[in-house]
Amino acid sequence: MKAFTKMKPIAFPAVIDLIGINPFVYLPEAVLQAVFQQAGKSTSPIPVQGTVNGQAYRQTLVKYAGAWRLYINLEMLDRSTERIGEQLEVTIAFDPEERSIAPHPKLMLALQENKVARQVFETLPPSLQKEIIRYISFLKTDKSIDNNVKKAIDFLLGKGRFIGRNGLTIKK
């Protein structure tokens, strides 16, 4: 594995655009190529860090519908969904820091207790597994953790909604 050090940020101006409900900016080709070189790859996803109008962020650069986009969320830029067409000053660099999140123990216990839900979870794409893990890991109260672990198990069993999605269809 290649050892990475802190990468030098690349600055560029960008205009906020919108795809669906998601604000984002395109990266100029030269900036994109520099990030690929820093990352040592040109496949999605690429963890990045930088600034938007001086505000620090950590984000993931992704290729979607044939184009590379840096999504601009509300943590990166206040009222970003209302600022479409605004020009921003952006810096970006590959972020070599590990970003894994340990699953919450209550989620792990629930998956251990429900063999079918565990099997479904293990067949999910890694990005969807991470989304479920991340969602539950950032909850603050025991009550919300318990409620959402139950919702996650139901979702895996094809019942109800979770993380903005309908329950999964279980293949037999």
Buried (B, 14 or more C-beta within 10 A) or exposed (E): EEEEEEBEBBEBEBEBBBEEEBBBBBBEEEBBEBBBEBBEEEEEBBBBBBBBEEEEBEBBBBBEEEEBBBBBBEEBBEEBBEBEEBEBEBBBBBBBEEEEEEBBEBBBEBBEEBEEBBEBBEEBEEEBBBBBBEBBBEBEEEEEBEEBBBBBBBBBBBBEEBBEEEBBEBEE
